[in-house]
Amino acid sequence: MAYLAMARKWRPKNFEDMVGQDHIAQTIRNAIEGKRISHAYLFTGTRGVGKTTSARILAKALNCKQGPTPIPCDACENCKAVNAGSSLDVLEIDGASNNSVDDIRELRENVNYAPMNGSYKIYVIDEVHMLTKNAFNALLKTLEEPPPHVVFIFATTEVNKVPHTILSRVQRFDFKRISEQHIRERLEYICAREGIKAEREALEAVARKGDGSMRDALSLFDQVYAYAGADFTLEAARKVLGLPRESLCDGLIRALVQHDQKTCFASLQDALNEGIEIQDFLIAFGEYLRNMLFSRQGVSPVALGLSEARYAELAAVAPELRDGDIIRFAKLISDILVSLKSAAHPRLAAELGLARMAALDRVVTLSQVLGAGGASGGPAQSPAAAEPQPAPTRAAPDLAEVKKKSPEPVAAVASARETAPLRAPAADPTAFEPGHVVVATLAPVRDLAPAELDEPMAPPIESEYGDPEPDPDYPANADDPDAPPSHMAPTQPAAHAPRPQEDPITVPLQASPAALPDLWPRLVAEFSAARPLVGSNLLRSRLVWENGETPGLRVVFLERSAWSLVGEDTDSRKTIQAFLATKAEGGRETPVRFSLDPDAAASPAPAMAAYAENDPMKREPIIGFIQELFEGRLL
């Protein structure tokens, strides 16, 4: 008789022999006992977890002479035929090679024929996700309403490729990956039946290499058994499966602790000399680090798949390593494995990764750092010293230090500070007086006198078109939801209402036109508060009173850029004229002219020098561009 592979010889014959899929076996058994057999099933899961085996067991249970029964007898003709794969009522179809519409059309014609020996005609379609879209569509009607004697069983490893129209017509069962413990117990059962003397560590290595697949584990077991015979040892399993020796991992971890890059290189070289692939060696070392970490956390040897002796050895290896070091090494091993998939030179990538791990310092906790700082000779802090201290007062900046970074602007401010007295900054940052420099500090330069706090404020700038007439249908307080109705508004201010603080820089109304040139810096400051873009250009101008045939005021621009932006702009000139008309006696009859200084390259007026040096229009040309853009002169 020909040799039968372990994976075929020890395939489960009934639901009780299935490994790791108890939830599916119990569900199908209960359905058969309760006569609730569905017309279509879908078994999905990774390779080697029992999908096709479960389909055959279900077919036997349905067509058994004693059935339908949850426990097939395996003795009747129908059960033997299913086990041998020769049953005429159980048709196994390969979806990868029978995936066309013609194949499905033939299936639709055959389902109408009654079963020959059993109670059901069962169609098992393996790798059903390989069917074409048209084939799935051709199967929909038959799958939804098949003849009463037909049962469909689909098996697939890629359920995401199965259309939702198919999934909604079947009962879906998801097969789980089989645990290493279940695989090892099944291998021990087979060894007992086959008379094989196997070491527990060897079976655990095979189960771990199987990666959740019983069929893969049985194939590897068969391979090692062919090499070692009845003496199934761990050393034999390592040689056949390409697993590195534990001494290699022990030597590598010690080399990493001692920062010995030479030994790290030698460990990788030894693994390659033994025929171990780089990826397998790194995976084994990653599992080694995993076992070392969790053994220190108290995880049992059984849960880790280790013997008691090996469990004790891991605890004694590199005791100076902290958990943080092990976690960092494991993360770097994982990164190296990812890089190997696209590396042009895998060995170089592995060697550089191990060299980097050996060069790293050990992990130090924050408490160790703080303790080391206290032990370095520094005095221990008392509880009182540990209390939070108030923030120190910020001193005024040293002009010499600032000058190193910005020599030109600081030089202009320094010269102005030597000749002009300091005063506290006004409420409006654009306000200034002739001969004074405004300096911003964290604390006031001096206390303001009460008289300065009580200076009256002039009314706001009036429009040249006069005040608008009040709207009788829209009261003044209509926009304020908290304001009282107009008929309830008080006629006198409340006694507790605070008196508004006045702006000390505002120029009194109805001054003599001839006196306005002396007040020009203050007028510019007041105008800039309302129109900052236009007002910034007035900083580079002066006001002149002309006593000619037609007396009037003239705004002379000292720079061509300011003249281009304001002096040649009609709207800007009208705004300035309206403002000056509110400040002069008979202002509406006083003409205001604009011109460019013939000597446009001359320096600004002395009274404006300190401000012209820091003029943003000169320091940042982009501001002039923004002004033109907002005022509509640049399209």
Buried (B, 14 or more C-beta within 10 A) or exposed (E): EEEEEBBEEBBBBBBEBBBBBEEBBEBBBEBBEEEEBEBBBBBBBBEBBBBBBBBBBBBBBBBBBEBBBBBBBEEBEBBBBBBEEEBEBBBBBEBEEBBBBEBBEEBBEEBEEEBEBBBBBBBBBBBBBBBEEEBBBBBBEBBBEBEEBBBBBBBBBEBEEBBEEBBEBBBBBEBBBBEBBBBBBBBBEBBEEEEBEBBEBBBBBBBBBBBBBBBBBBBBBBBBBEEBEEEBBBEBBBBBBBBBBBEBBBBBBBBBBEBBBEBBBBBBEBBEEBEBEBBBBBBBBBBBBBBBBBBBEEBEBEEBBBBEEBBEBBEEBBEEBBEEBBEBBBEBBBEBBEBBEEBEEBEEBBBBBBEBBBEEEEBEEEEEEEEEEEEEEEEEEEEEEEEEEEEEEEEEEEEEEBBEEEEEBBEBBBBBBEEBEEBBBBEBEBBBBBEBBBBEEEEEBEEEEEEEEEEEEBEEBEEBEEEEEEEEEEBEEEEEEEEEEEEEEEEEEEEEEEEEEBBBBBBEEEBEBBEBBBBBBBBBBBBBBEBEBBBBBBBBBBBBBEEEEEEBBBBBBBBBBBBBBBBEBEEBBEBBBBBBBBBBEEBEEBEBBBEBBEEBEEEBBEBBEBBBBEBEBBEEEEBBEEBBEEBEBEE
